[in-house]
Amino acid sequence: MTYYPEPILKLIDSLAKLPGIGKKTGERLALHILHAPNHEAATLAADIIDLKNRIQLCSVCFSLSDKDKCRICADPSRDKTVICVVENPTDMAAIEKSKAFCGTYHILGGALSPIDGIGPDDIRIKELFKRADPSQIKEIILATKTNVEGEVTASYILDRLKRTNIKITRIASGIPMGGDLQYIDPLTMQTALEKRYGF
Amino acid sequence: MTYYPEPILKLIDSLAKLPGIGKKTGERLALHILHAPNHEAATLAADIIDLKNRIQLCSVCFSLSDKDKCRICADPSRDKTVICVVENPTDMAAIEKSKAFCGTYHILGGALSPIDGIGPDDIRIKELFKRADPSQIKEIILATKTNVEGEVTASYILDRLKRTNIKITRIASGIPMGGDLQYIDPLTMQTALEKRYGF
């Protein structure tokens, strides 16, 4: 690709680092950006910087946020007595897409995985237990993935919380085993939420 | 997608303006950028700005360049007596990829298209005629596309230059190398037969 001047080659390289984008798509995107209006390219660059600078974790639920408290934790219409525990923000996004849940979240930032050496201290489980005050919380929905790590994580949390007065539920099956919450269609997600069962 | 904080939504929107990237891919890319190392995101943003600021057109051939003269026009090993006329920089890139040409280029910046109201003054044909000095140039290869607009453009240039001492040639059309005759469209087949050559 040495026939392009260096600024184009550099952008192609940077774009090709993104998932699902190779040199060929990178070339197409770089040439598009080159011919796009200046303000459009400037906006794209600014948005990338902005994202890295402004996104932080919500101090309550650890979801992605541009403020100390995320939109959901700050929303008075959301039910603060129900916490839905998910592994990561994309799982939370998938649940929000279904519009079937009006409580709050707790983002663990991963799942327990003894094989990979990920224990309770490596994800935000302690922070969940801290939030699990029976005088404040009525229900905790375990919506970790339905794969081994997710199930182990759900079991671990259930085991530690089952002696409290908080109702612990698991998101219903209906989601294929080993399936990634991120790719579930909203209707399946809604069904899975409605059919959640107690232990 | 309102469940994402605003900086993420803004970046998804900006990414979704790129060709072949929709909201879904934009979401995936934005989340990748969010989790990528800071320097990687910063580089991507800087490369976008850099591209817009540093790329100009070569003052000789009008190809993309980061200097007044592009790499090819500035290269003493390239044959300055042969000009290959193409419609745009991607066509030039395709020819460079073949490594079969060691002359210079002239990028028209489009093709004649009466239907779309694109006449000789709308593309860089005048600039080509200015370069077509018989004391400097031996051959002009017309490598405009093989569609109606490309053929019209080639004919127009041929018509204006055929009375000079410069040899005017047209890039060959026919069956692609390794191409299966079975899948060749009738027009290409017709051309391939008409342009057949003896040994």
Interface residues (C-beta under 8 A of the other chain):
Chain A: M1 Y3 Y4 P5 E6 P7 I8 K10 L11 D13 S14 L15 K17 L18 P19 G20 I21 T25 E27 R28 L29 A30 L31 H32 I33 L34 A36 N38 E40 A41 A42 T43 L44 A45 A46 D47 I48 I49 D50 L51 K52 R54 I55 L64 S65 D66 K67 C70 R71 I72 P89 T90 M92 A93 E96 K97
Chain B: M1 Y3 Y4 P5 E6 P7 I8 K10 L11 D13 S14 L15 K17 L18 P19 G20 I21 T25 E27 R28 L29 A30 L31 H32 I33 L34 A36 N38 E40 A41 A42 T43 L44 A45 A46 D47 I48 I49 D50 L51 K52 R54 I55 L64 S65 D66 K67 C70 R71 I72 P89 T90 M92 A93 E96 K97
